[in-house]
Amino acid sequence: MIENRLEGVRFVMWGFPEPTQTFIHREYQEMRRQGLRVQILAGAKRDLSVQPEDIQEICKNDTIYLGNPVVWFLKGILIGTFTSLPFYRVLFRMLKFKHKDFSHRLRALAMTVAAASIAHKVKASGTKHLQAHFGSYQTELAMALAWMINCTYGGTWHAVDIWKDANILKEKIRYSEVVFTCTKYNADHLLEIAADSPEKIVLSYHGLDFSRLPLPAKFPEVAGKIQGEIVAIGRLVPKKGFKYLIEAVAKLSREKFPVHLTIIGEGPLEKELKALVSEYNMNALVEFTGALKNTETLALVNKSHLLVAPSIQDKDGNIDGIPNVTLEAMALGRPVIGTKLSGIPEVVNENTGALVDCGDVDSLSNAIRDLLSDSEGLIRRGQNAREFVYNHFDVHKNIEVQLGYFAKIINSEKAKGHSV
C-alpha cells in the first residue's frame, strides 16, 4: 500500500459509470482504498442510481464530462484556434499517423478537438498523467490532451480495443508511459506490435474484492427431472456465443439429460435467442432474467452447479478477454466451462472446469453432461477454481502494482513537463 495520498492521475473513459464495466469500477474502489485520488475524464454521464456510493462520489466530485458533442466540438475549434494551446501542432501529429482508414482518421480529429475543449480545465485540476481505459478513441483523446497540456499518458487495455479496433496501437504504445492489459494473451500480442518498447507492456489481471462477495453456497440438490442448474452471464451479443449454449442444452434435452439454464443479461440478440428457445420447445428449461444488479447475479450463481462462458470471435473480430463473470463464479466455488479463446484458458482448464472449441455444440453438451454427472468432481473443480482465483486475482495485490507505476510516473521529470 502506498504511504501517502497520490494525486495527479486522471482516467480517461467514454461513458462513466457504464453498468457493464464493474471490473473497472472495482479497481477504482481499491485504488481509493489504497490512497489514490481517482479522477475521471469522461465523454458522457451514465445512470448513477445503480452504482455504489463510492462510485457515485467519484462521478459527482472528481469527474469532468465533455457533455454535448456539438457543444464540445464547436468549443474545441474556437479554443484551439484562438488560445495558446498547441492545437494545430497536435492535430497535425494525430492525423499524420497511419490510421486504419478514413473513418479512424476522422475519429482522431474529433478526439483532438474534444481534447482542446477541455484542456484548460483538466490542466487546472492538477492532472499530471492521463490513463485511458480502452485503446481506441479513449487513448486517442488521452494522447491529444497529454500533448496539449504537457503531461504523460498511458493505457489500460482490454479486448475489443486490441482485437477489433486496433487503430495505431504501435504508435499509442510508443509514446505512452505504460500500457496495462488484463490477459497474457493480450500482452503477448501487444509485445509483438510494440517490439521496440517491450518494457511498456505490463500484464495486470483484473482482480476481485473478495470482501464484497457472498460466501459460496453448497451446490443445490438435484430435484425432479432437472439434472443441473447452469448459468450464463453477459450481454446478448454474438461474441458471447449463447446461441451455441442454447443448442447444447437442446441436444442434452433430446438425449433425456435435461438441465435448467439461466441467462443473465440483455442486448440486441434477445429476441433471436428467445425465438431459438421456443423453436426447441425449451421455455421450461431456459430462463432469461434480463440485466440484474451484481448482488442479484451472484445470488443466482450461488444457486447454480456451474457457469458456462461459450465465447467466440464474432465476424468483426471482437472477442472477450477473461470474462469477469468467470472469475466471480470461480470465487464462489463454481466450475466454469469456457472456450479455447483469448485469455479464457489462462483460468479455465480441466482442474477448474472444462475447455471446448468455439462454436462446438457437441463438445459443449458433452462437457456439461460430464461435469454434472460427476458430483465429486464438480465439488473438487469448484474448490480448485476458488483457490486459483484467490491466489491470482486478488484486487488488493494487483492494484498495488498499478499504483507503483503511477507513483513513479507522477514523480518523474517527464510528468512535470512533457511537450509535443
N, C-alpha and C positions, 0 to 999 in steps of 0.2 A: 504494500500500500504506500502511495506517495505521502510524504510527511506534510507538505504544505499545499494549500489550495492552489490548483493550477488553473490559470485563466488564459484566454487568448486564442483558444481553438473554437472555430465555428464550423459546424457540419452543414454541408450543402445537400439539400434534398429537393424533391419537387412538391408532391403533396405531403403535408405533415399535419397531424399524425395519420398515416394510412392504416386502416384497420387490419390489413393483411401483413403489416410489417412489424409484428410484435417482437420478432427476433432482433430488430434494430432497436426498438424501444427498450427491450430488456438490457441491451448494452448501455444505453443512456442511463438507465436506472442504476446500473452498477457503477458506471463512471462517476455519477453524482455521489454515490456512497463512498467511493474511494477518493473524492476530493476534487474532481474536475467540475468546473462550472460549464455545464452543457449549454451551448448556444447554437441556434439554428438559423440558416437562411433557407427559406422555402418559397416555392412558387405560389402555392395555394393552400389555404387553410381547410382542413377536413373536419368532420364531426368530432367534437370533443366529448360528447356525452357518454360514450362507451369507454373512454380512456381512464386509467387510474389517476389519482390526484397528482402524483409527481410528474406525469407526462403533461397533464393539463397546466401545471405550473410552468413548465418549460415553454409551452405554447403562449401563455399569457405574459410571461416576464422576460423570456430570453430568445424570442423568435422574431426575426424580421421577415415579413412576407412581401413578395413582389406585387401581388394583387392582380388587378385587372390587366390583361395582356395589352390591350390597346393603350391604356394609360402608361404602362411602363415602357412600351416601345416608343411612344412619342416623347416621353420624358427622357429616355435614354439618348435618343437622337439629339435633342436640344442640349442636354448636359454634355454629351460627348463633343458637340460642335462648339459650344460657347463657354466651356470652362477649360481649366488647365490639365484636365485628365489626358493621358496619352491614348485617347480613344482610337484615333485612326491608325496609330502605330500598332496597337494591339489588334485592331480589326484586320489590318493587312497581314499580320503574322498568323492570325487564326485562319484566314482564308487561303493562305499560301500552302497550308498542309494538303496532302493528297487524300482528300476525303473520299469515302466510298462512292458517292455520286453527288449530283447537283442538290438533291434534297438535304443531304447531310451538310453540304456547304452552306446552304441557306439556314439550316438549324444553328450552325456555328455562328453565323452572322447574328441571328436572333439572340443567342446566348451572350454575345458580346454587347449587344445593345442593352440587354437585361442587366448585365454587369455594370454598365455605365449609369443606369437609372438608380442603382442602389449603392454605388461605390462610396460616396461620401459618408453615408450613414453607417456602412459596415466599417469603414476606416475609423470613424469617430468612436465606434464601440470598443476599440482597442484590439480588434482582431489581428492576430499575427500569423495564423495558419488556417487555411481552409481545407477541410477534409470532406470529399464528396462521396456520398453513398450512391453507388452505381457508376459505371464507367462510361455512360453515354452522355446525354446532354447535361447531366448534373456536373460531370467532370469538366465539360467544356465551359460551363458557367464559372466553375471554380478557377480554371486556368485563366480565363479572360479577366476575371475580377482580381486574382492574385497579381497579375501583371500590371493592372491599373493602380492598385493601392500599395504595391511594393511589399508583398508578403509571400509566404510559401503556400504550396498546396499539395495535397495527396489524395489518395482514393481508398475507398473500401468497396471492393467489387464483388459481385455475387454470381450471377449465371447468365441471365438474358442479355446483360450488357456486354459480356465477354463473348458469348457464342452466337447471339443473333445480331446485335447492333454492331459490335466490333469495329467501330469507326476510329481511325487514327490511334489505336491503342499503343503502338510503339512510341509515338510522339508524346502521348499523355504520360507514359511511364518515364520517358527520358527526362522530362522537365519537372517531374514530381519529386517529392522527398521520400515518400513511401507509398506502396500500394499493398494493402491487406486484402487477402482473399480467403474465402471460407472453406475451400476444399483443396486437397493435394492435386486433384485432377485439374483444377483451375490453375494452381500455382505452376505446375509443370508446363502447361500450355503457355502461360504468360512468360515463363523463363525462356521459352523458345522464341517468343516475339521480341522480348527485350534482352537479347543475348549480350548487349553491350552494357546493360545496367542490372545484372542479376541481384545485386545487393538490395535493390529497392523492392523486390517481391518478397512478401512475408506471409506465410501461412498462418492464419488466425481463425480457428474454428469458432463458430457461434457457440456460446455456452448457455447453460441453463442455470437459473437461480433455484436450486433445489428447495430452498426455504419457502418458495412461493408455490410449490407443487403439493398436491394432496398425497397422502400416504398410499402406496399401492394396495389395491383391494385383492382379495382372493379371487381366483378365476370363478366365474359364475357356474352354478350347477347346470348340467345339461338336462333339459326338460322337454317332454313331448317329442315331436318329430325334429326339433331343431338340434342339429349336431354341434353347432358352434356359433358364437357371436363374433363377427368380424366387422371392422370399421375402416373406413377410408375417409381422408380429410383433405380438402383443398378446393381451390377454385375450379368450377366446372368448365375447364378449358382443355383443348386437345392434349397438351403435354402431360397432363395428369394420368392419362391412359385409363380413365374409368370405364370406357366402353368395353375394354378387354376384360376388366374385372367383372362387369355385369355378365358378359358372355361366359366367363369361367364359372360363375355362380349358376348360370342356366345349365351348363354342362353337368355340374355336380347334382343339380336338381333332377335332371333326366336320368342320372345314374343312381337315384334314390339316396343321395348323400346331401340332403338339403342343409343349407346354412342360412343364417339371417345376416344380411348386410345392411349396415347403416352408413350412408354417405352424407358427410357434413360439409356444407359449402354451398355457394351459389355462383352463377356465371352463365355465359351465353349458351352453353350446351344443355341447360337444364331440361328444356322441352324434348330435345333429341334423346337424352338419356332416359327420361321418364317414358317416352314412347317405346324405347327399346325394352324396358322392363315390362311394359304392358304387352308388347309383342310376344315376349316369352312367357306371359301369364304368370309373372312373379311378383305381383303387387304385394302379396303377403310376405314375401321373402326379402324385399328391398325397400328400405325406408330412406326418404330424402328429408333431412331436417332443415335445410337452408343454412344460412350463416348463424353461428352461435358465438356467445362470449367464450373466452378461453376457459373459464371455470366450468361452463356447461360442457364444452368439448371434452375436457379432461375427465369429467364425471362419466361421460359415455365411454371413453377409452377404458376407464376403470371397470366398466361393466362388460367389456369385451374379452375374447380369448386372444386375439391378435389383431395387428394393424397391417393393412396391405397398401403399399405405395407402388402402383403399377406404371410408373413414369415412363414416358417415351420422349423421343425428339420429334417435335412437330415439323410440318413442312417448311416453316420459316427458319428452322434451326434452333428454336427455343427449347431449352432443357432446364430441369431442376438442378440444383447443386446437391445439397443434402437437405431434403425437406425437413423443416423444423419439427413437424409432427412426428417424424420417425424418432427423433431424439426424445421428445416428450413421452411417447408411448414406451420406449425402451426404459426411460427413467421410472415408469410405473410398472416395470416388470413384464411388459408385453413383448413377445417376439414380433418381428417385422418381416414380412415378405416384400422384397424390393426387386428392382430390375438391375441388370448389369449395365448401368449407365452413370456417367458423370461421377459424383462423389459418393453415391449410394453404397458401392462395395467397400468404401472406407469404414462403414459402420455396420452394414448388414452382411452376414455370412452364415455358414451352417451352424455356428455356435450361438448366434443371436437370432436366427430365423432361417430364411432361405432366400436365395437369389435365383431369378429366372430371366430368360431373354425377353427383351422388349416386345410387346405385342403377341407373345406366345401363349395363347389361351390354354392349350393342353398342359404346358408346364406350370402355368399359374394354378389351374384347377388341381393338378396333382400335388403341388406344394401345399395348397390349402388343406387338401384331404390328408396328406401325410402328417402335417403338424397337428391337426385337430384329432387325428386318430391315435396320437401318442401323448397321453396326458402327462406322463412323467417327463417326456422330452420337452413338452410345452412349458412346464414349470422350470426345467433346467435352463432352457434357452432364455426364458424370461429373466431368470436370475443372472445369467451371463450378460444379457443386454443391459440390465440395470447396473451391474458392476462396471461394464465397459464405459457407459455414459458418465458415471460418477468419476471414473479415473481420467477421462479425456475431455469432457465437455463441461467443466465447472466454470461458470462465467466469471467468478471471482479471480481465478488464476489467469484465464485468458485475457481479461481486460487489463490486468497488471502489465502484460506485455505491450499492449497498445499504448497505455499511459506512459510507459517508459520511453517509447518512441516520441510521443508528443512532447514530453518534458525536454528531451534532447533537442528537438526541432525549435521549440519556443525559446530555449536558452542559447541557440546558436546565433552566430552573426548573420546568417542568411535570413533568419526570420526578422531581424532588426532592420534589414534593408535589402530587399530583393527586387531588382529592377528589370525592365523589359530587355 
